[in-house]
Amino acid sequence: MSRITAIIYAGVICLLVCLGWLAYYYHGTATDYKKQRDTAQQNLKLSNATITTMETRQIALAALDAKHTKELADAKAENDDLQRKLDAGGRVRVAGKCPPMQATTQSTGTPGVGDAGTVELSPVAGRNVLGIRAGIINDQAALRTLQDYIRTQCLSQ
């Protein structure tokens, strides 16, 4: 009976060694999968935060774009109204103020121009002035838009 007992003990020991090896193998595999899961969860959180930030910035940019587009459209509409008035026979007048005359000029009796006079431009010059005004309005609107973009998107981080 001692031989049968020895075989049973040997079988039990082999079984325990095999079970220990399997437990060690699956424990290592489970640890690796846990690390992979944790890394994936961290990447998911980072991706979600990035998406949220991008959505917030897109909303802010859309509002900024709408604001500046409206301002530019209003300025263009005003310039177009002035252009229509000029085309309908209106005139462009430039209000000006002359600098005070020097004492030597006044003593000689040279005739001068009074203050707060107006100068009337020809229709061609008026259209040129309105064209220049439209260009200035576009340039200023573009500068304001870029400055707001830099202020809200680039410097706010």
Sequence and secondary structure as in RCSB ss.txt:
>XXXX:A:sequence
MSRITAIIYAGVICLLVCLGWLAYYYHGTATDYKKQRDTAQQNLKLSNATITTMETRQIALAALDAKHTKELADA
KAENDDLQRKLDAGGRVRVAGKCPPMQATTQSTGTPGVGDAGTVELSPVAGRNVLGIRAGIINDQAALRTLQDYI
RTQCLSQ
>XXXX:A:secstr
 HHHHHHHHHHHHHHHHHHHHHHHHHHHHHHHHHHHHHHHHHHHHHHHHHHHHHHHHHHHHHHHHHHHHHHHHHH
HHHHHHHHHHHHTT   EEE       HHHHHHT     TT EEE  HHHHHHHHHHHHHHHHHHHHHHHHHHHI
IIIITT 
